Amino acid sequence: MVSVILDNLAAGETPQRILESYPTLQEQDIQAALSYAAEMARERIVDLPEVAA
């Protein structure tokens, strides 16, 4: 559902219109989708532990 929210926002829909189109959503769902997108957009380097063979 995150991608649906983000696609709608990117297409210019307002949060209110999204809530009207998807009645099971709540305002905090839209905020959570935006927070998730922001986190995914951060460029980070994550060092992975080496696994002993």
Chimera marker file (.cmm) of the C-alpha trace (Angstrom):
<marker_set name="trace">
<marker id="1" x="0.000" y="0.000" z="0.000" r="1" g="1" b="0" radius="0.5"/>
<marker id="2" x="3.020" y="2.289" z="0.441" r="1" g="1" b="0" radius="0.5"/>
<marker id="3" x="3.570" y="2.399" z="-3.311" r="1" g="1" b="0" radius="0.5"/>
<marker id="4" x="-0.115" y="3.224" z="-3.913" r="1" g="1" b="0" radius="0.5"/>
<marker id="5" x="0.083" y="6.167" z="-1.523" r="1" g="1" b="0" radius="0.5"/>
<marker id="6" x="3.354" y="7.417" z="-3.000" r="1" g="1" b="0" radius="0.5"/>
<marker id="7" x="2.127" y="6.985" z="-6.578" r="1" g="1" b="0" radius="0.5"/>
<marker id="8" x="-0.972" y="9.018" z="-5.783" r="1" g="1" b="0" radius="0.5"/>
<marker id="9" x="1.012" y="11.779" z="-4.094" r="1" g="1" b="0" radius="0.5"/>
<marker id="10" x="3.468" y="11.859" z="-6.994" r="1" g="1" b="0" radius="0.5"/>
<marker id="11" x="0.535" y="12.193" z="-9.388" r="1" g="1" b="0" radius="0.5"/>
<marker id="12" x="-0.601" y="15.294" z="-7.521" r="1" g="1" b="0" radius="0.5"/>
<marker id="13" x="-3.393" y="13.834" z="-5.428" r="1" g="1" b="0" radius="0.5"/>
<marker id="14" x="-3.973" y="15.458" z="-2.070" r="1" g="1" b="0" radius="0.5"/>
<marker id="15" x="-3.877" y="13.400" z="1.105" r="1" g="1" b="0" radius="0.5"/>
<marker id="16" x="-7.584" y="14.134" z="1.571" r="1" g="1" b="0" radius="0.5"/>
<marker id="17" x="-8.413" y="12.781" z="-1.884" r="1" g="1" b="0" radius="0.5"/>
<marker id="18" x="-6.357" y="9.647" z="-1.210" r="1" g="1" b="0" radius="0.5"/>
<marker id="19" x="-8.231" y="9.091" z="2.039" r="1" g="1" b="0" radius="0.5"/>
<marker id="20" x="-11.522" y="9.466" z="0.190" r="1" g="1" b="0" radius="0.5"/>
<marker id="21" x="-10.422" y="6.982" z="-2.483" r="1" g="1" b="0" radius="0.5"/>
<marker id="22" x="-9.112" y="4.447" z="0.037" r="1" g="1" b="0" radius="0.5"/>
<marker id="23" x="-11.449" y="4.567" z="3.054" r="1" g="1" b="0" radius="0.5"/>
<marker id="24" x="-9.455" y="1.997" z="5.029" r="1" g="1" b="0" radius="0.5"/>
<marker id="25" x="-6.481" y="4.382" z="5.172" r="1" g="1" b="0" radius="0.5"/>
<marker id="26" x="-5.926" y="6.937" z="7.898" r="1" g="1" b="0" radius="0.5"/>
<marker id="27" x="-3.863" y="10.128" z="7.900" r="1" g="1" b="0" radius="0.5"/>
<marker id="28" x="-1.080" y="8.423" z="9.838" r="1" g="1" b="0" radius="0.5"/>
<marker id="29" x="-0.804" y="5.831" z="7.045" r="1" g="1" b="0" radius="0.5"/>
<marker id="30" x="0.091" y="8.571" z="4.571" r="1" g="1" b="0" radius="0.5"/>
<marker id="31" x="2.627" y="10.023" z="6.993" r="1" g="1" b="0" radius="0.5"/>
<marker id="32" x="4.113" y="6.564" z="7.560" r="1" g="1" b="0" radius="0.5"/>
<marker id="33" x="4.460" y="6.037" z="3.798" r="1" g="1" b="0" radius="0.5"/>
<marker id="34" x="6.284" y="9.352" z="3.449" r="1" g="1" b="0" radius="0.5"/>
<marker id="35" x="8.574" y="8.528" z="6.359" r="1" g="1" b="0" radius="0.5"/>
<marker id="36" x="9.354" y="5.142" z="4.834" r="1" g="1" b="0" radius="0.5"/>
<marker id="37" x="10.100" y="6.718" z="1.441" r="1" g="1" b="0" radius="0.5"/>
<marker id="38" x="12.411" y="9.263" z="3.061" r="1" g="1" b="0" radius="0.5"/>
<marker id="39" x="14.278" y="6.510" z="4.869" r="1" g="1" b="0" radius="0.5"/>
<marker id="40" x="14.664" y="4.469" z="1.678" r="1" g="1" b="0" radius="0.5"/>
<marker id="41" x="15.919" y="7.526" z="-0.227" r="1" g="1" b="0" radius="0.5"/>
<marker id="42" x="18.825" y="8.079" z="2.153" r="1" g="1" b="0" radius="0.5"/>
<marker id="43" x="22.072" y="6.969" z="0.621" r="1" g="1" b="0" radius="0.5"/>
<marker id="44" x="23.897" y="4.884" z="3.145" r="1" g="1" b="0" radius="0.5"/>
<marker id="45" x="26.709" y="2.421" z="3.059" r="1" g="1" b="0" radius="0.5"/>
<marker id="46" x="26.092" y="-0.497" z="5.315" r="1" g="1" b="0" radius="0.5"/>
<marker id="47" x="29.040" y="-2.719" z="6.149" r="1" g="1" b="0" radius="0.5"/>
<marker id="48" x="28.009" y="-6.340" z="6.236" r="1" g="1" b="0" radius="0.5"/>
<marker id="49" x="29.847" y="-8.737" z="8.496" r="1" g="1" b="0" radius="0.5"/>
<marker id="50" x="32.071" y="-11.197" z="6.720" r="1" g="1" b="0" radius="0.5"/>
<marker id="51" x="30.878" y="-14.758" z="6.889" r="1" g="1" b="0" radius="0.5"/>
<marker id="52" x="33.481" y="-17.396" z="7.644" r="1" g="1" b="0" radius="0.5"/>
<marker id="53" x="33.558" y="-20.005" z="4.890" r="1" g="1" b="0" radius="0.5"/>
<link id1="1" id2="2" r="1" g="1" b="0" radius="0.2"/>
<link id1="2" id2="3" r="1" g="1" b="0" radius="0.2"/>
<link id1="3" id2="4" r="1" g="1" b="0" radius="0.2"/>
<link id1="4" id2="5" r="1" g="1" b="0" radius="0.2"/>
<link id1="5" id2="6" r="1" g="1" b="0" radius="0.2"/>
<link id1="6" id2="7" r="1" g="1" b="0" radius="0.2"/>
<link id1="7" id2="8" r="1" g="1" b="0" radius="0.2"/>
<link id1="8" id2="9" r="1" g="1" b="0" radius="0.2"/>
<link id1="9" id2="10" r="1" g="1" b="0" radius="0.2"/>
<link id1="10" id2="11" r="1" g="1" b="0" radius="0.2"/>
<link id1="11" id2="12" r="1" g="1" b="0" radius="0.2"/>
<link id1="12" id2="13" r="1" g="1" b="0" radius="0.2"/>
<link id1="13" id2="14" r="1" g="1" b="0" radius="0.2"/>
<link id1="14" id2="15" r="1" g="1" b="0" radius="0.2"/>
<link id1="15" id2="16" r="1" g="1" b="0" radius="0.2"/>
<link id1="16" id2="17" r="1" g="1" b="0" radius="0.2"/>
<link id1="17" id2="18" r="1" g="1" b="0" radius="0.2"/>
<link id1="18" id2="19" r="1" g="1" b="0" radius="0.2"/>
<link id1="19" id2="20" r="1" g="1" b="0" radius="0.2"/>
<link id1="20" id2="21" r="1" g="1" b="0" radius="0.2"/>
<link id1="21" id2="22" r="1" g="1" b="0" radius="0.2"/>
<link id1="22" id2="23" r="1" g="1" b="0" radius="0.2"/>
<link id1="23" id2="24" r="1" g="1" b="0" radius="0.2"/>
<link id1="24" id2="25" r="1" g="1" b="0" radius="0.2"/>
<link id1="25" id2="26" r="1" g="1" b="0" radius="0.2"/>
<link id1="26" id2="27" r="1" g="1" b="0" radius="0.2"/>
<link id1="27" id2="28" r="1" g="1" b="0" radius="0.2"/>
<link id1="28" id2="29" r="1" g="1" b="0" radius="0.2"/>
<link id1="29" id2="30" r="1" g="1" b="0" radius="0.2"/>
<link id1="30" id2="31" r="1" g="1" b="0" radius="0.2"/>
<link id1="31" id2="32" r="1" g="1" b="0" radius="0.2"/>
<link id1="32" id2="33" r="1" g="1" b="0" radius="0.2"/>
<link id1="33" id2="34" r="1" g="1" b="0" radius="0.2"/>
<link id1="34" id2="35" r="1" g="1" b="0" radius="0.2"/>
<link id1="35" id2="36" r="1" g="1" b="0" radius="0.2"/>
<link id1="36" id2="37" r="1" g="1" b="0" radius="0.2"/>
<link id1="37" id2="38" r="1" g="1" b="0" radius="0.2"/>
<link id1="38" id2="39" r="1" g="1" b="0" radius="0.2"/>
<link id1="39" id2="40" r="1" g="1" b="0" radius="0.2"/>
<link id1="40" id2="41" r="1" g="1" b="0" radius="0.2"/>
<link id1="41" id2="42" r="1" g="1" b="0" radius="0.2"/>
<link id1="42" id2="43" r="1" g="1" b="0" radius="0.2"/>
<link id1="43" id2="44" r="1" g="1" b="0" radius="0.2"/>
<link id1="44" id2="45" r="1" g="1" b="0" radius="0.2"/>
<link id1="45" id2="46" r="1" g="1" b="0" radius="0.2"/>
<link id1="46" id2="47" r="1" g="1" b="0" radius="0.2"/>
<link id1="47" id2="48" r="1" g="1" b="0" radius="0.2"/>
<link id1="48" id2="49" r="1" g="1" b="0" radius="0.2"/>
<link id1="49" id2="50" r="1" g="1" b="0" radius="0.2"/>
<link id1="50" id2="51" r="1" g="1" b="0" radius="0.2"/>
<link id1="51" id2="52" r="1" g="1" b="0" radius="0.2"/>
<link id1="52" id2="53" r="1" g="1" b="0" radius="0.2"/>
</marker_set>
